[in-house]
Amino acid sequence: MGSSASIVSGEPVDSADSSSNSSSSSNNPAELVDKIKKRVMQHLHELYEENKGQMGDEELLQVMRDAFVSLALSPPTEAAEAAAAAEAAEAAEAAVVAKFAVDDRVEGNYCGSGQWYKGNITGVGSNADTGEPVYDIEYDDDETEMGVAQELVREIKRKPLHERMAAIYDAPAPAPAPAPAPAPAPLAADTAEETQAVTRGDVQAEVQVEVQVEMDPGVLKQKHAAFHVACGKFHKGSSAGDLNKAMQMLAEASTGDGFDINAVDEDGWSALFHACGEGHLKTVEWLLENKVAIDLQDPFHCTPLWCAAFNNRRDVVKALLCAGADESIPGQPEGEPLTTPALAARRANHPGLADMIDGEARLRRHAEGTAGVERMQRQKDGDMSLQEFNASLRSVIDNTGK
């Protein structure tokens, strides 16, 4: 290789030779080899000029010789494979990275159903085919889902209610007044018999007395969770509920054992919320008969009536109004404006249901004298039948042309 001697000695190659007739094609292998040699020599000389100040000439020339020999001895296929491997490594580095870690609090789209539920990340892995992150999630209702794709997991981001209201109305809104502290719930307890010595006059005897034994709070929490499911809470892909089971659980509860028909879950929903949202009329009527808290509010100030109106549960809305549910309490789910139950129904495209709620509001708020107040009191006392309720409501709707 006479032409290589000049480059490894640091002498420049005539650029005119290396670039002569570069655009012309030749079928002569010898000419093609000569052209490739000249190109390689030119690039080697350029590399020499760029790096000659970084080490001694002899040392730099030896490095370039070794590199040139190594390149010359590598078949083109091996070079291509090495380039492909490098590209694959770069692609692996650029792969989608996991957004969440173990113990992160998230919402998961359970089984791709479109329903989002809160839970905690218990494991992080990758899809065997795509390499994308997947997660194991333990939901708050004790359900576990494995290998959930990243696009089916999202962060839980919530601002305080007064901040969301201010953003919606573009004006500062006062922070909500703190809710009064609820009365402490009675300790969960079972009963047991204990022998105690008592003295009456001159007679001393042993008698059996009933004492309370504290129950594990976790057991009570499980009972409340099972009661919510029996009243219609979505669980394991179903919200059918089981009214007979709910009635049995309430019948088995005893005074002082801690069981509360108004107990709320992790979302702030009681059994009545779940029954109303899913449209279980008989369950709603049974809960109302047992003096459930009818105007309980969740963390977004929504009431069971608000949820029933938004979900177009017409018969449930009638039952709630007939029982004295307050139609004026506004709610504001995350990302939504503050709305009354009637406006919630209207925004959800249920205008007929919204007109019915507005009609009841007129009967309560705009009746002459004390008629409206008396009407609502009768409803709360359970003195108004559904037939009377329907007749009076129909009259006000007809009179207003609705």
C-alpha positions as CSV (number, residue, x, y, z in Angstrom):
1,M,0.0,0.0,0.0
2,G,2.3,2.7,-1.3
3,S,-0.4,5.4,-1.0
4,S,-0.8,4.7,2.7
5,A,2.8,5.5,3.6
6,S,2.2,9.2,3.1
7,I,-0.8,9.4,5.4
8,V,0.7,7.5,8.3
9,S,3.7,9.7,8.1
10,G,1.5,12.7,8.5
11,E,2.1,14.0,4.9
12,P,-1.0,15.5,3.2
13,V,-2.7,13.8,0.3
14,D,-3.4,15.7,-2.9
15,S,-7.1,16.6,-2.5
16,A,-7.3,16.9,-6.3
17,D,-6.5,13.2,-6.6
18,S,-9.0,12.2,-4.0
19,S,-11.9,14.2,-5.5
20,S,-11.2,13.7,-9.2
21,N,-14.3,12.6,-11.1
22,S,-16.1,11.5,-8.0
23,S,-19.4,11.6,-9.8
24,S,-18.3,9.3,-12.6
25,S,-19.0,5.6,-12.4
26,S,-16.7,2.8,-13.5
27,N,-17.1,-0.9,-14.0
28,N,-13.3,-1.4,-13.5
29,P,-12.8,-2.9,-10.0
30,A,-9.2,-1.6,-9.9
31,E,-10.4,2.0,-10.4
32,L,-13.1,1.6,-7.7
33,V,-10.5,0.3,-5.2
34,D,-8.2,3.2,-6.0
35,K,-11.0,5.7,-5.5
36,I,-11.9,4.2,-2.1
37,K,-8.3,4.2,-1.0
38,K,-7.9,7.9,-1.8
39,R,-11.1,8.8,0.1
40,V,-10.0,6.9,3.1
41,M,-6.5,8.5,3.0
42,Q,-8.1,11.9,2.8
43,H,-10.2,11.3,5.9
44,L,-7.3,9.9,7.8
45,H,-5.3,13.0,7.1
46,E,-8.1,15.2,8.3
47,L,-8.3,13.2,11.5
48,Y,-4.5,13.6,12.0
49,E,-4.7,17.3,11.6
50,E,-7.6,17.6,14.1
51,N,-5.9,15.5,16.8
52,K,-2.2,16.1,16.3
53,G,-2.0,18.6,19.2
54,Q,-3.5,16.1,21.8
55,M,-0.5,13.7,21.9
56,G,2.9,13.2,20.4
57,D,3.2,12.6,16.6
58,E,4.6,9.1,16.9
59,E,1.9,8.1,19.5
60,L,-0.9,9.5,17.4
61,L,0.4,7.9,14.2
62,Q,0.5,4.5,16.0
63,V,-3.1,4.9,17.3
64,M,-4.3,5.7,13.8
65,R,-2.4,2.7,12.3
66,D,-4.0,0.4,14.8
67,A,-7.4,1.7,14.1
68,F,-6.9,1.5,10.4
69,V,-5.7,-2.1,10.6
70,S,-8.6,-3.1,12.8
71,L,-11.0,-1.5,10.4
72,A,-9.4,-3.2,7.5
73,L,-9.6,-6.6,9.1
74,S,-13.3,-6.2,10.0
75,P,-15.7,-7.7,7.4
76,P,-18.4,-5.3,6.3
77,T,-21.1,-7.5,7.7
78,E,-19.6,-7.4,11.2
79,A,-19.4,-3.6,11.0
80,A,-23.1,-3.5,10.1
81,E,-24.0,-5.8,13.0
82,A,-22.0,-3.6,15.4
83,A,-23.9,-0.5,14.1
84,A,-27.2,-2.3,14.5
85,A,-26.3,-3.3,18.1
86,A,-25.4,0.3,18.9
87,E,-28.7,1.5,17.5
88,A,-30.6,-1.1,19.5
89,A,-28.7,0.1,22.7
90,E,-29.7,3.7,22.0
91,A,-33.3,2.6,21.4
92,A,-33.4,0.8,24.7
93,E,-32.1,3.9,26.5
94,A,-34.8,5.9,24.8
95,A,-37.6,3.5,25.8
96,V,-40.5,4.7,27.8
97,V,-39.5,5.1,31.4
98,A,-41.7,4.2,34.4
99,K,-43.6,7.1,35.7
100,F,-44.5,5.5,39.0
101,A,-42.8,3.6,41.8
102,V,-43.8,1.1,44.4
103,D,-46.1,2.6,47.1
104,D,-47.1,5.5,44.8
105,R,-50.8,6.5,45.2
106,V,-52.5,6.3,41.8
107,E,-55.8,5.7,40.0
108,G,-56.1,2.7,37.8
109,N,-58.5,2.0,34.9
110,Y,-59.7,-1.4,36.3
111,C,-59.5,-4.1,33.6
112,G,-59.7,-1.4,30.9
113,S,-63.4,-0.9,31.9
114,G,-63.2,2.9,31.8
115,Q,-63.8,3.0,35.6
116,W,-61.0,4.6,37.6
117,Y,-60.3,3.4,41.1
118,K,-57.8,4.5,43.7
119,G,-55.0,2.2,45.0
120,N,-51.3,1.8,45.6
121,I,-48.5,0.5,43.3
122,T,-47.2,-2.8,44.6
123,G,-44.9,-3.8,41.8
124,V,-43.2,-2.4,38.7
125,G,-42.2,-4.4,35.6
126,S,-42.1,-4.3,31.9
127,N,-44.1,-5.8,29.0
128,A,-42.2,-8.8,27.6
129,D,-43.1,-7.8,24.0
130,T,-42.9,-4.0,24.0
131,G,-40.6,-3.3,27.0
132,E,-43.0,-0.7,28.2
133,P,-43.6,-0.3,32.0
134,V,-46.5,-2.2,33.6
135,Y,-47.7,-2.1,37.2
136,D,-49.3,-4.2,39.9
137,I,-52.0,-2.3,41.7
138,E,-53.7,-3.1,45.0
139,Y,-57.0,-1.1,45.0
140,D,-58.6,0.3,48.1
141,D,-61.4,-2.3,48.0
142,D,-58.8,-5.1,48.3
143,E,-58.9,-6.0,44.6
144,T,-55.5,-6.6,43.0
145,E,-54.7,-6.2,39.3
146,M,-51.4,-7.3,37.7
147,G,-49.5,-6.0,34.7
148,V,-51.5,-2.8,34.2
149,A,-50.2,-0.8,31.2
150,Q,-48.8,2.7,31.9
151,E,-51.5,4.4,29.9
152,L,-54.1,2.9,32.2
153,V,-52.6,4.4,35.3
154,R,-52.7,8.1,36.3
155,E,-51.7,10.4,39.2
156,I,-54.2,11.6,41.7
157,K,-54.0,15.4,41.6
158,R,-56.6,17.3,43.5
159,K,-56.6,20.9,44.7
160,P,-58.6,22.2,47.6
161,L,-62.2,22.8,46.7
162,H,-62.0,26.6,47.3
163,E,-59.1,26.8,44.8
164,R,-61.0,24.9,42.1
165,M,-64.0,27.2,42.6
166,A,-61.8,30.3,42.3
167,A,-60.3,29.0,39.0
168,I,-63.8,28.3,37.6
169,Y,-65.3,31.6,38.4
170,D,-62.1,33.6,37.9
171,A,-62.5,35.3,41.2
172,P,-61.2,34.7,44.7
173,A,-63.5,32.4,46.7
174,P,-63.4,32.1,50.5
175,A,-62.1,28.9,51.9
176,P,-65.0,26.6,53.0
177,A,-65.8,26.8,56.7
178,P,-64.5,23.8,58.5
179,A,-67.2,21.2,59.0
180,P,-68.2,20.6,62.7
181,A,-66.3,17.7,64.2
182,P,-68.5,14.6,64.1
183,A,-69.4,13.0,67.4
184,P,-67.0,10.3,68.3
185,A,-68.2,6.9,67.1
186,P,-68.9,4.4,69.8
187,L,-66.2,1.8,70.3
188,A,-66.8,-1.4,68.4
189,A,-67.6,-4.1,70.9
190,D,-68.9,-7.6,71.4
191,T,-70.6,-8.7,74.5
192,A,-69.5,-11.3,76.9
193,E,-70.5,-12.6,80.3
194,E,-68.3,-12.1,83.3
195,T,-68.8,-13.4,86.9
196,Q,-68.8,-10.7,89.5
197,A,-69.3,-10.9,93.3
198,V,-72.1,-8.7,94.6
199,T,-73.3,-8.1,98.2
200,R,-76.9,-7.4,99.0
201,G,-77.5,-6.8,102.7
202,D,-76.0,-9.9,104.4
203,V,-76.2,-12.0,101.3
204,Q,-73.1,-12.3,99.1
205,A,-73.5,-14.1,95.8
206,E,-71.9,-14.5,92.3
207,V,-74.0,-13.2,89.4
208,Q,-73.5,-13.2,85.7
209,V,-73.2,-9.7,84.2
210,E,-72.9,-8.5,80.6
211,V,-69.7,-6.6,79.8
212,Q,-68.4,-5.1,76.5
213,V,-65.2,-6.4,74.8
214,E,-63.6,-4.0,72.3
215,M,-63.6,-5.3,68.7
216,D,-60.7,-4.9,66.3
217,P,-61.4,-1.6,64.3
218,G,-60.3,-3.5,61.1
219,V,-63.2,-5.9,61.5
220,L,-65.6,-3.1,61.8
221,K,-64.2,-1.5,58.6
222,Q,-64.6,-4.7,56.7
223,K,-68.3,-4.9,57.9
224,H,-68.9,-1.4,56.6
225,A,-67.2,-2.2,53.3
226,A,-69.4,-5.3,52.9
227,F,-72.5,-3.3,53.7
228,H,-71.6,-0.8,50.9
229,V,-71.2,-3.6,48.4
230,A,-74.5,-5.1,49.5
231,C,-76.2,-1.7,48.9
232,G,-74.8,-1.4,45.3
233,K,-71.1,-0.3,45.5
234,F,-69.2,-1.3,42.3
235,H,-67.1,-4.3,43.3
236,K,-65.4,-7.0,41.2
237,G,-67.0,-5.8,38.0
238,S,-70.5,-5.6,39.4
239,S,-72.8,-3.1,41.2
240,A,-75.9,-5.4,41.5
241,G,-75.9,-5.2,45.3
242,D,-77.8,-7.6,47.6
243,L,-80.6,-6.0,49.6
244,N,-81.3,-9.2,51.6
245,K,-77.7,-9.3,52.7
246,A,-77.8,-5.6,53.7
247,M,-81.0,-6.1,55.7
248,Q,-79.4,-9.1,57.5
249,M,-76.3,-7.1,58.3
250,L,-78.3,-4.3,59.8
251,A,-80.5,-6.7,61.7
252,E,-77.5,-8.4,63.2
253,A,-76.0,-5.1,64.4
254,S,-76.6,-4.3,68.0
255,T,-76.5,-1.1,70.0
256,G,-72.9,-0.2,71.0
257,D,-71.2,-2.5,68.5
258,G,-70.0,0.4,66.4
259,F,-71.9,-0.5,63.2
260,D,-73.0,2.7,61.5
261,I,-75.5,2.8,58.6
262,N,-74.0,6.2,57.6
263,A,-70.4,5.1,57.6
264,V,-68.4,6.4,54.6
265,D,-65.7,4.7,52.5
266,E,-62.4,6.1,51.2
267,D,-64.3,8.3,48.7
268,G,-66.6,9.8,51.4
269,W,-69.6,7.9,50.2
270,S,-72.1,6.2,52.4
271,A,-74.3,3.2,51.5
272,L,-77.0,5.7,50.3
273,F,-74.7,7.3,47.8
274,H,-73.9,3.9,46.2
275,A,-77.6,2.9,46.1
276,C,-78.6,6.2,44.6
277,G,-75.8,6.4,42.0
278,E,-76.6,2.9,40.8
279,G,-80.4,3.4,40.8
280,H,-81.3,0.7,43.3
281,L,-84.7,2.1,44.3
282,K,-85.8,-0.6,46.8
283,T,-82.5,-0.3,48.6
284,V,-82.9,3.5,48.7
285,E,-86.4,3.2,50.1
286,W,-85.2,0.7,52.7
287,L,-82.3,3.0,53.8
288,L,-84.7,5.9,54.1
289,E,-87.1,3.9,56.2
290,N,-84.1,3.3,58.6
291,K,-83.5,7.0,59.0
292,V,-80.3,7.2,57.0
293,A,-78.6,10.6,56.7
294,I,-80.3,11.8,53.5
295,D,-78.3,15.0,52.9
296,L,-74.8,13.7,53.7
297,Q,-72.1,15.4,51.6
298,D,-69.0,13.8,50.1
299,P,-65.6,15.7,49.9
300,F,-67.0,17.6,46.8
301,H,-70.2,18.6,48.6
302,C,-72.3,16.4,46.5
303,T,-75.3,14.7,48.1
304,P,-77.0,11.4,47.3
305,L,-79.7,13.5,45.5
306,W,-77.0,15.2,43.4
307,C,-75.6,11.8,42.3
308,A,-79.0,10.4,41.5
309,A,-79.9,13.5,39.4
310,F,-76.6,13.5,37.5
311,N,-77.0,9.7,36.7
312,N,-80.7,10.1,35.6
313,R,-82.1,7.9,38.3
314,R,-85.6,9.4,38.1
315,D,-87.5,7.1,40.5
316,V,-84.6,7.4,43.1
317,V,-84.8,11.2,42.8
318,K,-88.6,11.1,43.5
319,A,-88.1,8.9,46.5
320,L,-85.4,11.3,47.9
321,L,-87.4,14.4,47.3
322,C,-90.5,12.8,48.8
323,A,-88.5,12.0,51.9
324,G,-87.3,15.6,52.2
325,A,-83.9,15.7,50.5
326,D,-82.6,19.2,50.1
327,E,-82.6,20.1,46.4
328,S,-80.7,23.3,46.9
329,I,-77.3,21.9,48.1
330,P,-74.8,22.4,45.3
331,G,-71.9,20.0,44.5
332,Q,-68.7,20.3,42.5
333,P,-66.9,17.2,41.4
334,E,-63.3,17.6,40.3
335,G,-63.1,19.7,37.1
336,E,-66.8,20.6,37.1
337,P,-68.6,23.9,38.0
338,L,-70.6,24.2,41.2
339,T,-74.1,23.1,40.4
340,T,-77.4,22.2,42.2
341,P,-78.9,18.8,41.6
342,A,-81.3,20.3,38.9
343,L,-78.4,22.0,37.1
344,A,-76.3,18.7,37.3
345,A,-79.2,16.8,35.6
346,R,-79.5,19.5,33.0
347,R,-75.7,19.5,32.3
348,A,-75.9,15.7,31.9
349,N,-78.6,16.2,29.3
350,H,-81.6,15.1,31.5
351,P,-83.9,18.1,31.0
352,G,-87.1,16.3,32.1
353,L,-85.5,15.3,35.4
354,A,-84.2,18.8,35.9
355,D,-87.7,20.2,35.4
356,M,-89.1,17.9,38.0
357,I,-86.5,19.0,40.6
358,D,-87.1,22.6,39.8
359,G,-90.9,22.0,40.2
360,E,-90.3,20.6,43.7
361,A,-88.1,23.7,44.5
362,R,-90.9,26.0,43.5
363,L,-93.3,24.1,45.8
364,R,-90.9,24.4,48.7
365,R,-89.4,27.9,48.2
366,H,-92.2,29.9,46.6
367,A,-95.4,28.7,48.2
368,E,-97.6,31.3,49.9
369,G,-97.2,31.7,53.7
370,T,-95.7,28.7,55.4
371,A,-97.0,26.1,53.0
372,G,-93.6,25.4,51.6
373,V,-92.0,24.9,55.0
374,E,-94.8,22.7,56.1
375,R,-94.5,20.6,52.9
376,M,-90.8,19.9,53.5
377,Q,-91.4,19.1,57.2
378,R,-94.1,16.6,56.3
379,Q,-91.7,15.0,53.9
380,K,-89.0,14.7,56.5
381,D,-91.5,13.3,59.0
382,G,-92.6,10.7,56.5
383,D,-96.1,12.0,56.4
384,M,-96.3,12.5,52.6
385,S,-97.1,9.5,50.4
386,L,-95.6,9.1,47.0
387,Q,-99.0,9.5,45.4
388,E,-99.6,12.8,47.0
389,F,-96.1,13.9,46.1
390,N,-96.6,13.0,42.4
391,A,-100.0,14.8,42.3
392,S,-98.7,18.0,43.8
393,L,-95.6,18.0,41.7
394,R,-97.6,17.3,38.5
395,S,-99.8,20.3,39.2
396,V,-97.0,22.8,39.5
397,I,-95.3,21.5,36.4
398,D,-98.5,21.7,34.4
399,N,-99.3,25.2,35.6
400,T,-95.9,26.4,34.4
401,G,-96.3,24.8,31.0
402,K,-93.6,22.2,31.4
